[in-house]
Amino acid sequence: MIQGHPPGEMALSPLSPRASKSSTDPGQSEQVRTDEAQNSFGNMLNEALQNVQNHQDASKEKTEQLLTGEVDNLHDVFIASEKAGVALQATVEVRDKVIDAYDSVMRMTL
Amino acid sequence: MAMFDGMNATASALTAQRLRMDTASGNMANASATRGQMVDGEWEPYRRKMVTMGSEENRPSFASQLQNAEREQTSGVQVTGIVEDQTPFQTMHQPGHPDADEDGNVQLPNVDPLKEMVDVMGATRSYEANVTVFDAHKAMKMNAMEIGRS
């Protein structure tokens, strides 16, 4: 039994149903107000970051348990740490993409 | 399918193989324990223990069945129980032994060290294989992040 990771794990999964919904009825999506859209995007980003944070916390907890000798399965410690690593790496990649896009916009000649 | 389902399945396999290893160690350690458990006021030798495994998919709990119905999920493995091997005990003629019967025969555990070694090797190899699978998982995710670079 593995402990310490939250049940909802696919951080970016809320994206897919939303994307499919907007593609099926385009009239509906035009009515979404800007602040609403910003709000939902913000929420999604927040959730995703919270998920990464959860993985980091789980990894930290496992490492502490290892140091205090409370852990029964050594591999759980390393698996938690790898999960946290992968999640963080994915976050960094996404951030780089966003910054790239921002830079491209700022370089736009007027 | 969630992002880390595969890794979780691997983790469950590692846990199960470790338990199998522990069981084999216990059997090997008790290979000549003539006093395993007290039955009707008399000592009985240690009985060999075996691990049985089952897929996590078939857990009887309502929550897990619902989860299976809701989404496609890779399921890990879980140890369903530790059972005792019911094969008869070995006997050895050793009249001086405190646990010998009237004829001087001592009952010894039904543990075969050869079988235990095979079990130990199996558990070790299986553990290795699952670690390799885990690394492959990680490599795949890292590869996915390389998409679009360069």
Interface residues (C-beta under 8 A of the other chain):
Chain A: M1 I2 H5 G8 E9 M10 A11 S13 N73 H75 D76 I79 E82 K83 V86 Q89 A90 E93
Chain B: M1 A2 M3 F4 D5 M7 N8 T10 A11 S12 L14 T15 R18 Q78 V131 F134 K138 K141 M142 M145
